[in-house]
Amino acid sequence: MNRREFLRTLGAGAAAALGRAAAQAQAAAPGAVPAPAAPAPAPAASAVRKPNIIFILADDLGYADVGCYGQQRIRTPSIDRLAAEGVRFTQAYSGATVCAPSRCSLMTGLHGGHAHIRGNREVQPEGQEPLSAESVTVARVLKDAGYKTACIGKWGLGMNGTTGDPNRHGFDLFFGYLCQRKAHSYYPEYLWRNGEKAPLDGKTYSHDLMAAEALRFVRENKDRPFLLYLAFTIPHGKYEAPDAGPYAAEPWPQVEKTYAAMITRMDADIGRLMALLRECGLDGDTLVFFASDNGPAKLDAFKSAGPLRGMKRDLYEGGIRVPMIARWPGRIKAAATSDQVWAFWDFPATAAEVAGAAWPAGGDGISMVPALLGRPQRGHEYLYWEFHERGFSQAVRAGNWKAVRNRPSQPIELYDLAADLGEKNNLADARPDVAAKMEELLKSARTDSPLFPIREPPAGKAAPARKKA
Ligand SMILES: [Ca+2]
């Protein structure tokens, strides 16, 4: 049985993953292998200039931490406006359930079963496991296509001078935290600018510097195509903000005021960035994404994961399903909602198509340009994640079936996301046929990594039985 036949035996759920149009094609011709949707012509082809691309990434922001995804208490008018002017995806996924591997997927187009970086692997005294020299990044491909490229914010994929240096991976400009551990303080002694330490006084809120740098980069490059990967550190802990913003008078615990103020502060900076695009006449020439790198970290107070189970470090939906908004006036229909299933490893192929460039074959991603433009979209056969803390855990989604295995020696849990978004009703015993097939996917979706070996949790540390976020 080949992969396609195998997936077909998973039934209607798998068809759903193929995208609505492809699923219809499959229904119309039973037994036929659905042809991939013809790639949409690159929007850049007819444009005077190649479109700019801005990817705004929040850090540990939950699926429901912003208003347009159901948040009631934290004010996010600018992000909500992005959604009102663009498309809001309800089934988009991060690359992983923690920072570094999620960002590796976003940059390289590989999911966690194939990526070089599959976990937060720390390097002392500063930094994380670096991207390999041969890793192909979206920045490299766009730079080669004539783009000016910047990463502003948190990198986490290798220090300056290593194979993971962002300046060696296609970024003309890097400004921010190379090491994600250092980003745990919002008042650092220094940030990095293109491999040089930029000293600070320890009293300056680093987010404000990164927001200002983003505006400067856009202004300086308004006359040529650019890629801006704006990896804000908000709302990752520790929870620090210069003030409580509009929440100062709320009768909330201080940590909640701070958390909300951080998100609202970031939201205001996103508003300033959008205003600058309008001021520079770049609105119609700029595709803007907004997403988060993984689920919420700690706080239950804001119901940050909404109806989803789990949080950061879980492979339940709350750990990996993230807000994803795309705005491109004149191209993307305003106030649209899409249930297209896609993930961070689709971003490089998507950006390459927008830029009129070729993304190298062999990755895990699919260009989501058709979905962005409201056209028929070829979907994924399945999505795969793995996680290497607390032992080794895995998850796969095929159609509406979702399987999670929290440690190698445990049986899988099986959920039907269409009927059970909160992953409460384990159907592994009721549907052994589906469970067995999902188990095959958990094996075949990955290659072994010497850096990130499969292992049981250390003795005495049980696999996650975490409370709901
Ligand atoms: Ca994160």
Residues whose N, C-alpha, C, O or C-beta is under 5 A from the ligand:
A	BS01	CA	D59 D60 V98 C99 D293 N294
